[in-house]
Amino acid sequence: MELPSVSGGSCLHCLRSLPAPASVMEPGVPFPTLESPGYFMQPSPEELAARERKDPGYLSRVRDFTVGRFGYGCVKFSGETDVRWLDLNRIVKFGRNEIVVYEDESTKPVVGQGLNKAAEVTLVLQMQLAYSGDGQLNDVVDKLREITERQGATFVQYDQTYGLWKFSVQHFSRFGLSDSDEEDITMDAIPAAQHAQEMNGGEMSDIDEEPQISPDGPELAHSLPAHLGLDPARMREMRMLMFPAEEELEYYGERHSQERSDFTKGYARSPLQNSAQRSQKSGSASVRKTSLALLEYKPGGVESSPPGTILLSQHNKGIPLKAAKTEGFNLDVSCETPVSGYHSHCVVDSGLFMGRSFRVGWGPNGILVHSGAAVGSSGSNKALSSVITLEKVAIDKAVRGENEKVRKELIELAFDAPLNLHQAIEHEAREVEVGSSKLKLQSLVADRVILSDICRNYVDIVERQLEVPGLSSSTRLVLMHQVMVWELIKVLFSEREHNGQSKSVGADNEEDVMEDMKDGSPEVDPEALPLMRRAEFSYWLREYVCDRVQTEVSSLSESNYLEQLFSLLTGRQLDSAVELAVSKGDVRLACLLSQAGGSSVNRSDISRQLDLWRINGLDFNFIEKGRIKIYELLAGNIDGALRDVKIDWKRFLGLLMWYQQPPDTSLPEIFKTYQCQLNDGRAPYPFPVYIDEGSPKDAIDWSIKDRFDFSYYLMLLHANQGGDFGFLKRMFSSFCSTNDPLDCHMIWHQRALLEAVGAISSNDLHVLDMGLISQLLCLGQIHWAIYVVLHMPYHGDCPYLQATVVREILFQYCECWSTDDSQRQFIENLGVPSAWLHEAMAIYYNYYGDVWKSLEHFMECSNWQKAHTIFVTSVAHSLFLSGKHSDIWRLVSLMEDYKSEIENWDLGAGIYISFYSIKSSLLDEESSMGEPESLDQKNTVCKDFLGQLSESLEVWGDRLPLDARVAYSKMAEEISSLLIADISDGPNRDVQLSCFDTVCSAPIPEDLRSSHFQDAVSLFTCYLSELAS
């Protein structure tokens, strides 16, 4: 891979090329020596020899002499350099992100001599940065520039493509990045060998091997350290310390041999097998069996090796290795998890598989970070443990269109609009004390009279969502199902308002009842309400199955009109069935169909007629089978009519209600009848809509008794009112409504409304609450997430559950809600204590280094201890050195009222109050603050303050930065100067000398201390002279 040209072309050329460090020294010629593995020089040894022969003395004036190490960097010495007799092995050393020239200070020449001269350094930064924009790149460049200047060098440039950091120096010591510098730049380790491989056009040799070695051979000795970004030389030294005999044998065997033994393909074996039991022998020497902990993926042989092949490093490199296929972990491939918007196979964490330290981890918004690959995946490089994979769980699938992109209109219709409707309904609040704060928990308040209007509003929202273009067919199916669910809730659980009047309903069938409900007044006889509810449910069921019936009828040929009639009857489409029978000239059948599902007398007559035919031995073979099925259905014999016929569960339920049960049978009895037949295996299972009506690609592995359709659970709920609610957890599972197991946005509203009207009561559906909260957080709707938390049912065993979740959300998503004024105001209006908001912002700003805002918010949330710590360690000294004494006084005055809550107040912010008070008293002796008048009293006060300064330095220790110590020194210096200025007022020499003793013990600069010592000596000399005279 060719690198773009940058300044300093010769140095970059050295990094591109791969010259062989051959030994071309001639006797008597003072060549420089460089034999360290992986190092090179430019001009190369061959070029130096040729030029020296052509121009004697050339080695004393080599221009732009360059030394480098593959994968680490190079250094180009400016001007002419005397390279005679230089032992470059000892002088120039490259490490991870650093260069050291003359590590031994005793051998370093003066500046300008040898290699201690001006040079240009290029380091290959072994890190990987993900740039989200020019701003982030500029931050990295600024940090590198700051680090360069701090080390006394001059920053030249940074090439983000290849991680080349270039700077110039005037002389040498150590230059590069320290561990703390790497953390500041937020590095992620990347193998050094990978950089070198990219620079050499994809060809890579082991840095410890001879240059002519074939790249097909496995590189076992040092390629793993280089692959992990470690120093192979240091790893070899550590290995020699632990295994000197083996290393010596191996090292000299390689150094003195011209050819290496050929290796077969790397032996791969599953770590689950007992590799420690395998012993190997060498013909030349016996090698002690060691644990095979050094695991490496061969960089150049990924294509030729099966996925997951591992090379096990042996100390004896002459032993041939066998090739074997590995299977990794035998996990159940059928076990699926929803990752990245689809059902991904199980992920094998190769960090755990290979014994590395990295493990799988979860980040915010469903981000999964792992170093593994899915079982059965074909991508071989995914098996590398050094490859970190970031995947995201598809929490926001509900708001993605057909092109899999998040759409704002879907967010508004799926989340904002329903939650706004939920908020508009009446609520009742409950205050919970959390420490010194109070949190307002909320719950929905609604009755069954207004339930119908609320459901209608939810239906309007879903219908608006259906109008959005670009929705997938599966999404439309689920949305239409949601419309029918809201209609069913209205049918089963709403009630009518009574005003004392009543009107009887005497119709025999549901159609007549519905007409009476539409034409008449809403006041009816309470005894007729079950019949009205049955009529409404019958109408709802006909509407639900209408499309499916019409599709089935259109798929049948016109000649088979009896099958069409039967399909129309399963959907209670009586008008269409009668018209079809009349159009075919079957008038008698049309008359029977017009009375289908009516009084029980008609059913009995048809059933008795069929029985008479059977008793009289009528041959039914002379009657169409379709006609017999219709007769059986009209007679109420559901099992006989559905023989060899499969229909969905909703139409089967309708057949029970319309043709088998009496017209006055209540809905609970009908639902229980269906449930009994379901338990006996005589009724179709109520599968969720996406399985019952969806496409095969949307189907998932399903266990029959796991979950049923949400509408079926609503029917059970209506049938078991006041009974057992043991099925609620299954009922409010996402799988009952949608094929997206992480979508809870609509069933949460249905649960809330059913609880509000008293249809259910449960305190253990927190999984549903947290599911919706996760969706909202993923979409950045932090305020709505907190709104949902406040509606979680209160439980006496966990009284602080809501408070804990709210605070966690505030802390983790502070950047989102704090920068959005509307969200922040919404959260405040919810009654969330403002102290919690300020505490979250204080921690956020403190994390990002904005100590001023952090201090402000810590004070706002009354966390005086933390505010005091930040003030002392980060704020006060900068204000003092900037001369902003009024700001210091304002801050310490605010905190002084709460000093009883602050640890080490007198040794922290109290220092500044004492300083300003003492300074004022020493400058203005006539003030009315009760300051000391005599020098002895002033000395005592100053001595106490200076001792307080020293004690504060001991207590705070390393937490005080250098500038804070400078500020302390300035305060001590000012107080000392003011005290010495009044020394002539001393009544005697003892008091004056005591003042000097106080000043000299103060934390002041040494030069100032020496000056005070000299003044004290002069005073003492005068004192002796006075005594002598």
Solvent accessible surface area in square Angstrom, and as a share of the most:
residue,aa,sasa,rsa
1,M,110,0.49
2,E,131,0.59
3,L,6,0.03
4,P,69,0.43
5,S,102,0.66
6,V,36,0.21
7,S,62,0.40
8,G,18,0.18
9,G,45,0.43
10,S,49,0.32
11,C,1,0.01
12,L,5,0.03
13,H,92,0.41
14,C,1,0.00
15,L,3,0.01
16,R,57,0.21
17,S,34,0.22
18,L,82,0.41
19,P,35,0.22
20,A,37,0.29
21,P,66,0.41
22,A,45,0.35
23,S,96,0.62
24,V,43,0.25
25,M,91,0.41
26,E,59,0.26
27,P,138,0.87
28,G,77,0.74
29,V,35,0.20
30,P,25,0.16
31,F,10,0.04
32,P,6,0.04
33,T,40,0.24
34,L,18,0.09
35,E,113,0.51
36,S,29,0.19
37,P,59,0.37
38,G,11,0.10
39,Y,18,0.07
40,F,4,0.02
41,M,8,0.04
42,Q,41,0.18
43,P,11,0.07
44,S,12,0.08
45,P,23,0.14
46,E,77,0.34
47,E,67,0.30
48,L,1,0.00
49,A,4,0.03
50,A,48,0.37
51,R,110,0.40
52,E,27,0.12
53,R,149,0.54
54,K,179,0.76
55,D,59,0.30
56,P,105,0.66
57,G,28,0.27
58,Y,27,0.10
59,L,1,0.01
60,S,36,0.23
61,R,91,0.33
62,V,0,0.00
63,R,146,0.53
64,D,55,0.28
65,F,0,0.00
66,T,1,0.00
67,V,0,0.00
68,G,0,0.00
69,R,6,0.02
70,F,20,0.08
71,G,2,0.02
72,Y,4,0.02
73,G,0,0.00
74,C,0,0.00
75,V,0,0.00
76,K,33,0.14
77,F,0,0.00
78,S,51,0.33
79,G,29,0.28
80,E,94,0.42
81,T,2,0.01
82,D,57,0.30
83,V,0,0.00
84,R,110,0.40
85,W,182,0.64
86,L,23,0.11
87,D,51,0.27
88,L,0,0.00
89,N,44,0.23
90,R,184,0.67
91,I,21,0.11
92,V,2,0.01
93,K,85,0.36
94,F,6,0.02
95,G,4,0.04
96,R,65,0.24
97,N,1,0.00
98,E,25,0.11
99,I,0,0.00
100,V,25,0.15
101,V,0,0.00
102,Y,15,0.06
103,E,105,0.47
104,D,79,0.41
105,E,111,0.50
106,S,100,0.64
107,T,87,0.50
108,K,47,0.20
109,P,42,0.26
110,V,108,0.62
111,V,96,0.55
112,G,47,0.45
113,Q,105,0.46
114,G,28,0.27
115,L,0,0.00
116,N,4,0.02
117,K,26,0.11
118,A,34,0.26
119,A,2,0.01
120,E,34,0.15
121,V,0,0.00
122,T,2,0.01
123,L,0,0.00
124,V,0,0.00
125,L,0,0.00
126,Q,0,0.00
127,M,13,0.06
128,Q,112,0.50
129,L,33,0.16
130,A,89,0.69
131,Y,66,0.25
132,S,109,0.70
133,G,37,0.35
134,D,113,0.58
135,G,46,0.44
136,Q,77,0.34
137,L,31,0.15
138,N,80,0.41
139,D,77,0.40
140,V,10,0.06
141,V,29,0.17
142,D,80,0.42
143,K,77,0.33
144,L,0,0.00
145,R,101,0.37
146,E,106,0.48
147,I,7,0.03
148,T,1,0.01
149,E,108,0.48
150,R,143,0.52
151,Q,53,0.23
152,G,63,0.61
153,A,9,0.07
154,T,82,0.48
155,F,22,0.09
156,V,60,0.35
157,Q,51,0.22
158,Y,28,0.11
159,D,18,0.10
160,Q,83,0.37
161,T,92,0.53
162,Y,20,0.08
163,G,8,0.08
164,L,5,0.03
165,W,1,0.00
166,K,6,0.03
167,F,1,0.01
168,S,31,0.20
169,V,3,0.01
170,Q,121,0.54
171,H,88,0.39
172,F,1,0.00
173,S,45,0.29
174,R,96,0.35
175,F,8,0.03
176,G,0,0.00
177,L,5,0.02
178,S,45,0.29
179,D,111,0.58
180,S,67,0.43
181,D,8,0.04
182,E,26,0.12
183,E,132,0.59
184,D,83,0.43
185,I,5,0.02
186,T,101,0.59
187,M,36,0.16
188,D,79,0.41
189,A,66,0.51
190,I,19,0.10
191,P,13,0.08
192,A,3,0.02
193,A,15,0.12
194,Q,74,0.33
195,H,14,0.06
196,A,2,0.02
197,Q,54,0.24
198,E,55,0.25
199,M,8,0.04
200,N,21,0.11
201,G,46,0.44
202,G,43,0.42
203,E,124,0.55
204,M,33,0.15
205,S,38,0.25
206,D,8,0.04
207,I,16,0.08
208,D,24,0.12
209,E,29,0.13
210,E,79,0.35
211,P,57,0.36
212,Q,151,0.67
213,I,40,0.20
214,S,66,0.42
215,P,91,0.57
216,D,108,0.56
217,G,21,0.20
218,P,7,0.04
219,E,20,0.09
220,L,5,0.02
221,A,8,0.07
222,H,4,0.02
223,S,10,0.07
224,L,14,0.07
225,P,7,0.04
226,A,6,0.05
227,H,27,0.12
228,L,64,0.32
229,G,1,0.01
230,L,78,0.39
231,D,21,0.11
232,P,3,0.02
233,A,49,0.38
234,R,139,0.51
235,M,68,0.30
236,R,26,0.09
237,E,104,0.47
238,M,104,0.46
239,R,35,0.13
240,M,86,0.39
241,L,150,0.75
242,M,123,0.55
243,F,58,0.24
244,P,82,0.51
245,A,76,0.59
246,E,22,0.10
247,E,0,0.00
248,E,99,0.44
249,L,96,0.48
250,E,17,0.08
251,Y,70,0.27
252,Y,113,0.43
253,G,45,0.43
254,E,39,0.17
255,R,112,0.41
256,H,140,0.62
257,S,47,0.30
258,Q,173,0.77
259,E,147,0.66
260,R,66,0.24
261,S,69,0.45
262,D,139,0.72
263,F,39,0.16
264,T,78,0.45
265,K,122,0.52
266,G,8,0.08
267,Y,25,0.09
268,A,1,0.01
269,R,61,0.22
270,S,10,0.06
271,P,59,0.37
272,L,111,0.55
273,Q,92,0.41
274,N,71,0.37
275,S,28,0.18
276,A,65,0.50
277,Q,138,0.61
278,R,52,0.19
279,S,80,0.51
280,Q,52,0.23
281,K,183,0.78
282,S,28,0.18
283,G,92,0.89
284,S,109,0.70
285,A,30,0.23
286,S,107,0.69
287,V,37,0.21
288,R,132,0.48
289,K,119,0.51
290,T,29,0.17
291,S,92,0.59
292,L,34,0.17
293,A,85,0.66
294,L,60,0.30
295,L,21,0.10
296,E,3,0.01
297,Y,20,0.08
298,K,37,0.16
299,P,45,0.28
300,G,56,0.54
301,G,5,0.05
302,V,40,0.23
303,E,157,0.70
304,S,68,0.44
305,S,29,0.19
306,P,55,0.35
307,P,76,0.48
308,G,21,0.20
309,T,17,0.10
310,I,1,0.01
311,L,5,0.03
312,L,11,0.06
313,S,17,0.11
314,Q,30,0.13
315,H,39,0.17
316,N,26,0.13
317,K,23,0.10
318,G,46,0.44
319,I,18,0.09
320,P,92,0.58
321,L,7,0.03
322,K,156,0.66
323,A,69,0.53
324,A,46,0.36
325,K,164,0.70
326,T,17,0.10
327,E,132,0.59
328,G,19,0.18
329,F,53,0.22
330,N,125,0.64
331,L,75,0.37
332,D,92,0.47
333,V,67,0.39
334,S,71,0.46
335,C,70,0.42
336,E,77,0.34
337,T,58,0.34
338,P,42,0.26
339,V,9,0.05
340,S,46,0.30
341,G,34,0.33
342,Y,127,0.48
343,H,69,0.31
344,S,8,0.05
345,H,67,0.30
346,C,25,0.15
347,V,45,0.26
348,V,28,0.16
349,D,20,0.10
350,S,8,0.05
351,G,1,0.01
352,L,107,0.53
353,F,23,0.10
354,M,11,0.05
355,G,63,0.60
356,R,52,0.19
357,S,111,0.72
358,F,75,0.31
359,R,105,0.38
360,V,74,0.43
361,G,29,0.28
362,W,162,0.57
363,G,29,0.28
364,P,85,0.54
365,N,47,0.24
366,G,14,0.14
367,I,54,0.28
368,L,11,0.05
369,V,36,0.20
370,H,3,0.02
371,S,0,0.00
372,G,1,0.01
373,A,18,0.14
374,A,29,0.23
375,V,26,0.15
376,G,76,0.73
377,S,41,0.26
378,S,103,0.66
379,G,33,0.32
380,S,36,0.23
381,N,88,0.45
382,K,97,0.41
383,A,19,0.15
384,L,32,0.16
385,S,12,0.07
386,S,45,0.29
387,V,52,0.30
388,I,64,0.33
389,T,33,0.19
390,L,121,0.60
391,E,35,0.16
392,K,77,0.33
393,V,15,0.09
394,A,16,0.12
395,I,17,0.09
396,D,8,0.04
397,K,79,0.33
398,A,20,0.16
399,V,0,0.00
400,R,68,0.25
401,G,5,0.05
402,E,115,0.51
403,N,98,0.50
404,E,107,0.48
405,K,132,0.56
406,V,62,0.36
407,R,50,0.18
408,K,174,0.74
409,E,72,0.32
410,L,1,0.01
411,I,25,0.13
412,E,71,0.32
413,L,15,0.08
414,A,1,0.01
415,F,3,0.01
416,D,29,0.15
417,A,11,0.09
418,P,0,0.00
419,L,1,0.01
420,N,73,0.38
421,L,29,0.15
422,H,1,0.01
423,Q,75,0.33
424,A,85,0.66
425,I,21,0.10
426,E,121,0.54
427,H,47,0.21
428,E,107,0.48
429,A,71,0.55
430,R,131,0.48
431,E,95,0.43
432,V,15,0.08
433,E,113,0.51
434,V,27,0.15
435,G,75,0.72
436,S,123,0.80
437,S,20,0.13
438,K,106,0.45
439,L,2,0.01
440,K,90,0.38
441,L,9,0.05
442,Q,37,0.16
443,S,49,0.31
444,L,21,0.11
445,V,51,0.29
446,A,13,0.10
447,D,73,0.38
448,R,42,0.15
449,V,64,0.37
450,I,74,0.38
451,L,0,0.00
452,S,38,0.24
453,D,93,0.48
454,I,11,0.06
455,C,1,0.01
456,R,94,0.34
457,N,64,0.33
458,Y,3,0.01
459,V,1,0.01
460,D,57,0.30
461,I,11,0.06
462,V,1,0.00
463,E,68,0.31
464,R,111,0.41
465,Q,4,0.02
466,L,32,0.16
467,E,134,0.60
468,V,13,0.07
469,P,95,0.60
470,G,36,0.35
471,L,11,0.06
472,S,31,0.20
473,S,83,0.54
474,S,26,0.17
475,T,39,0.22
476,R,81,0.29
477,L,26,0.13
478,V,19,0.11
479,L,9,0.05
480,M,94,0.42
481,H,2,0.01
482,Q,11,0.05
483,V,19,0.11
484,M,33,0.15
485,V,1,0.01
486,W,0,0.00
487,E,33,0.15
488,L,0,0.00
489,I,0,0.00
490,K,46,0.20
491,V,12,0.07
492,L,1,0.00
493,F,0,0.00
494,S,17,0.11
495,E,91,0.41
496,R,77,0.28
497,E,125,0.56
498,H,96,0.43
499,N,95,0.49
500,G,79,0.76
501,Q,127,0.56
502,S,76,0.49
503,K,95,0.40
504,S,87,0.56
505,V,19,0.11
506,G,71,0.68
507,A,28,0.22
508,D,98,0.51
509,N,41,0.21
510,E,10,0.05
511,E,53,0.24
512,D,64,0.33
513,V,6,0.04
514,M,24,0.10
515,E,92,0.41
516,D,63,0.33
517,M,35,0.16
518,K,128,0.54
519,D,119,0.62
520,G,24,0.23
521,S,56,0.36
522,P,77,0.48
523,E,25,0.11
524,V,8,0.05
525,D,40,0.21
526,P,81,0.51
527,E,149,0.67
528,A,8,0.06
529,L,47,0.23
530,P,67,0.42
531,L,52,0.26
532,M,5,0.02
533,R,51,0.18
534,R,6,0.02
535,A,0,0.00
536,E,40,0.18
537,F,0,0.00
538,S,0,0.00
539,Y,83,0.32
540,W,8,0.03
541,L,0,0.00
542,R,36,0.13
543,E,89,0.40
544,Y,27,0.10
545,V,2,0.01
546,C,38,0.23
547,D,106,0.55
548,R,75,0.27
549,V,0,0.00
550,Q,79,0.35
551,T,91,0.53
552,E,60,0.27
553,V,23,0.13
554,S,90,0.58
555,S,87,0.56
556,L,55,0.27
557,S,66,0.43
558,E,132,0.59
559,S,105,0.68
560,N,62,0.32
561,Y,37,0.14
562,L,14,0.07
563,E,48,0.22
564,Q,15,0.07
565,L,0,0.00
566,F,8,0.03
567,S,5,0.03
568,L,8,0.04
569,L,0,0.00
570,T,1,0.00
571,G,0,0.00
572,R,7,0.03
573,Q,32,0.14
574,L,28,0.14
575,D,115,0.59
576,S,46,0.29
577,A,0,0.00
578,V,35,0.20
579,E,121,0.54
580,L,35,0.18
581,A,0,0.00
582,V,80,0.46
583,S,84,0.54
584,K,89,0.38
585,G,57,0.55
586,D,21,0.11
587,V,90,0.52
588,R,211,0.77
589,L,2,0.01
590,A,5,0.04
591,C,70,0.42
592,L,59,0.29
593,L,0,0.00
594,S,67,0.43
595,Q,88,0.39
596,A,7,0.06
597,G,7,0.07
598,G,9,0.09
599,S,42,0.27
600,S,51,0.33
601,V,100,0.58
602,N,42,0.22
603,R,20,0.07
604,S,55,0.35
605,D,63,0.33
606,I,25,0.13
607,S,40,0.26
608,R,134,0.49
609,Q,77,0.34
610,L,5,0.03
611,D,66,0.34
612,L,81,0.40
613,W,66,0.23
614,R,113,0.41
615,I,137,0.69
616,N,117,0.60
617,G,60,0.58
618,L,76,0.38
619,D,63,0.33
620,F,52,0.22
621,N,135,0.69
622,F,176,0.73
623,I,34,0.17
624,E,90,0.41
625,K,172,0.73
626,G,8,0.08
627,R,40,0.15
628,I,31,0.15
629,K,31,0.13
630,I,0,0.00
631,Y,30,0.12
632,E,11,0.05
633,L,0,0.00
634,L,5,0.02
635,A,16,0.12
636,G,13,0.13
637,N,63,0.32
638,I,1,0.01
639,D,77,0.40
640,G,4,0.04
641,A,0,0.00
642,L,22,0.11
643,R,162,0.59
644,D,146,0.76
645,V,43,0.25
646,K,198,0.84
647,I,22,0.11
648,D,10,0.05
649,W,2,0.01
650,K,5,0.02
651,R,6,0.02
652,F,5,0.02
653,L,0,0.00
654,G,0,0.00
655,L,0,0.00
656,L,0,0.00
657,M,0,0.00
658,W,3,0.01
659,Y,1,0.01
660,Q,64,0.29
661,Q,30,0.14
662,P,61,0.39
663,P,31,0.19
664,D,104,0.54
665,T,10,0.06
666,S,32,0.20
667,L,3,0.02
668,P,41,0.26
669,E,101,0.45
670,I,0,0.00
671,F,4,0.02
672,K,94,0.40
673,T,37,0.22
674,Y,2,0.01
675,Q,55,0.25
676,C,77,0.46
677,Q,15,0.07
678,L,9,0.04
679,N,113,0.58
680,D,97,0.50
681,G,58,0.56
682,R,128,0.47
683,A,8,0.06
684,P,41,0.26
685,Y,60,0.23
686,P,0,0.00
687,F,54,0.23
688,P,0,0.00
689,V,2,0.01
690,Y,3,0.01
691,I,45,0.23
692,D,28,0.15
693,E,63,0.28
694,G,26,0.25
695,S,43,0.28
696,P,122,0.77
697,K,171,0.73
698,D,21,0.11
699,A,51,0.40
700,I,43,0.22
701,D,114,0.59
702,W,57,0.20
703,S,59,0.38
704,I,79,0.40
705,K,164,0.69
706,D,64,0.33
707,R,70,0.26
708,F,32,0.13
709,D,2,0.01
710,F,0,0.00
711,S,0,0.00
712,Y,6,0.02
713,Y,3,0.01
714,L,0,0.00
715,M,2,0.01
716,L,12,0.06
717,L,0,0.00
718,H,18,0.08
719,A,11,0.09
720,N,44,0.23
721,Q,84,0.37
722,G,81,0.78
723,G,41,0.40
724,D,114,0.59
725,F,51,0.21
726,G,57,0.54
727,F,20,0.08
728,L,7,0.03
729,K,124,0.53
730,R,113,0.41
731,M,0,0.00
732,F,8,0.03
733,S,22,0.14
734,S,8,0.05
735,F,38,0.16
736,C,0,0.00
737,S,2,0.01
738,T,10,0.06
739,N,26,0.13
740,D,11,0.06
741,P,33,0.21
742,L,53,0.27
743,D,16,0.08
744,C,11,0.07
745,H,13,0.06
746,M,7,0.03
747,I,4,0.02
748,W,2,0.01
749,H,3,0.01
750,Q,0,0.00
751,R,4,0.02
752,A,12,0.09
753,L,2,0.01
754,L,0,0.00
755,E,49,0.22
756,A,24,0.18
757,V,15,0.09
758,G,56,0.54
759,A,5,0.04
760,I,5,0.03
761,S,88,0.57
762,S,16,0.10
763,N,77,0.39
764,D,76,0.39
765,L,9,0.04
766,H,45,0.20
767,V,131,0.75
768,L,8,0.04
769,D,0,0.00
770,M,74,0.33
771,G,19,0.19
772,L,1,0.01
773,I,2,0.01
774,S,45,0.29
775,Q,1,0.00
776,L,0,0.00
777,L,21,0.11
778,C,17,0.10
779,L,28,0.14
780,G,22,0.22
781,Q,31,0.14
782,I,0,0.00
783,H,25,0.11
784,W,11,0.04
785,A,0,0.00
786,I,0,0.00
787,Y,2,0.01
788,V,0,0.00
789,V,0,0.00
790,L,0,0.00
791,H,19,0.09
792,M,4,0.02
793,P,28,0.17
794,Y,62,0.24
795,H,61,0.27
796,G,56,0.54
797,D,119,0.62
798,C,67,0.40
799,P,41,0.26
800,Y,119,0.45
801,L,53,0.26
802,Q,3,0.01
803,A,4,0.03
804,T,74,0.43
805,V,20,0.12
806,V,0,0.00
807,R,73,0.27
808,E,84,0.38
809,I,8,0.04
810,L,1,0.00
811,F,67,0.28
812,Q,118,0.53
813,Y,22,0.08
814,C,1,0.01
815,E,93,0.42
816,C,57,0.34
817,W,0,0.00
818,S,17,0.11
819,T,106,0.62
820,D,51,0.26
821,D,117,0.61
822,S,79,0.51
823,Q,17,0.08
824,R,64,0.23
825,Q,95,0.42
826,F,36,0.15
827,I,0,0.00
828,E,65,0.29
829,N,109,0.56
830,L,11,0.05
831,G,25,0.24
832,V,6,0.03
833,P,20,0.13
834,S,66,0.43
835,A,34,0.27
836,W,12,0.04
837,L,2,0.01
838,H,30,0.13
839,E,34,0.15
840,A,1,0.01
841,M,3,0.01
842,A,0,0.00
843,I,82,0.42
844,Y,48,0.18
845,Y,43,0.16
846,N,56,0.29
847,Y,170,0.65
848,Y,138,0.53
849,G,53,0.51
850,D,51,0.26
851,V,37,0.21
852,W,111,0.39
853,K,92,0.39
854,S,0,0.00
855,L,3,0.01
856,E,97,0.44
857,H,20,0.09
858,F,4,0.02
859,M,24,0.10
860,E,101,0.45
861,C,16,0.10
862,S,66,0.43
863,N,50,0.26
864,W,22,0.08
865,Q,66,0.29
866,K,78,0.33
867,A,0,0.00
868,H,0,0.00
869,T,30,0.18
870,I,8,0.04
871,F,0,0.00
872,V,2,0.01
873,T,21,0.12
874,S,37,0.24
875,V,0,0.00
876,A,0,0.00
877,H,15,0.07
878,S,43,0.28
879,L,4,0.02
880,F,11,0.05
881,L,76,0.38
882,S,74,0.48
883,G,44,0.42
884,K,106,0.45
885,H,66,0.30
886,S,87,0.56
887,D,45,0.23
888,I,0,0.00
889,W,115,0.40
890,R,123,0.45
891,L,9,0.04
892,V,0,0.00
893,S,43,0.28
894,L,87,0.43
895,M,0,0.00
896,E,63,0.28
897,D,115,0.60
898,Y,89,0.34
899,K,99,0.42
900,S,109,0.70
901,E,106,0.48
902,I,12,0.06
903,E,116,0.52
904,N,55,0.28
905,W,19,0.07
906,D,91,0.47
907,L,21,0.11
908,G,0,0.00
909,A,0,0.00
910,G,5,0.05
911,I,0,0.00
912,Y,2,0.01
913,I,28,0.14
914,S,31,0.20
915,F,1,0.00
916,Y,34,0.13
917,S,43,0.28
918,I,17,0.09
919,K,56,0.24
920,S,44,0.29
921,S,14,0.09
922,L,14,0.07
923,L,114,0.57
924,D,68,0.35
925,E,76,0.34
926,E,160,0.72
927,S,34,0.22
928,S,115,0.74
929,M,131,0.58
930,G,73,0.71
931,E,22,0.10
932,P,29,0.18
933,E,147,0.66
934,S,50,0.33
935,L,7,0.03
936,D,75,0.39
937,Q,96,0.43
938,K,7,0.03
939,N,8,0.04
940,T,71,0.41
941,V,52,0.30
942,C,1,0.00
943,K,114,0.48
944,D,96,0.49
945,F,4,0.02
946,L,6,0.03
947,G,39,0.37
948,Q,36,0.16
949,L,0,0.00
950,S,40,0.26
951,E,87,0.39
952,S,0,0.00
953,L,33,0.16
954,E,141,0.63
955,V,56,0.32
956,W,8,0.03
957,G,21,0.20
958,D,147,0.76
959,R,133,0.48
960,L,6,0.03
961,P,53,0.33
962,L,134,0.67
963,D,71,0.37
964,A,1,0.01
965,R,89,0.32
966,V,56,0.32
967,A,0,0.00
968,Y,2,0.01
969,S,20,0.13
970,K,95,0.40
971,M,0,0.00
972,A,0,0.00
973,E,57,0.25
974,E,61,0.27
975,I,0,0.00
976,S,0,0.00
977,S,54,0.35
978,L,37,0.19
979,L,0,0.00
980,I,30,0.15
981,A,75,0.58
982,D,30,0.15
983,I,29,0.15
984,S,92,0.60
985,D,101,0.52
986,G,15,0.14
987,P,101,0.64
988,N,74,0.38
989,R,67,0.25
990,D,92,0.48
991,V,21,0.12
992,Q,15,0.07
993,L,44,0.22
994,S,46,0.30
995,C,0,0.00
996,F,11,0.05
997,D,94,0.49
998,T,3,0.02
999,V,0,0.00
1000,C,15,0.09
1001,S,81,0.52
1002,A,1,0.01
1003,P,30,0.19
1004,I,9,0.05
1005,P,58,0.36
1006,E,120,0.54
1007,D,108,0.56
1008,L,40,0.20
1009,R,45,0.17
1010,S,55,0.36
1011,S,49,0.32
1012,H,14,0.06
1013,F,105,0.44
1014,Q,125,0.56
1015,D,65,0.34
1016,A,16,0.13
1017,V,94,0.54
1018,S,64,0.42
1019,L,25,0.12
1020,F,94,0.39
1021,T,73,0.43
1022,C,67,0.40
1023,Y,53,0.20
1024,L,87,0.43
1025,S,63,0.40
1026,E,87,0.39
1027,L,116,0.58
1028,A,93,0.72
1029,S,127,0.82
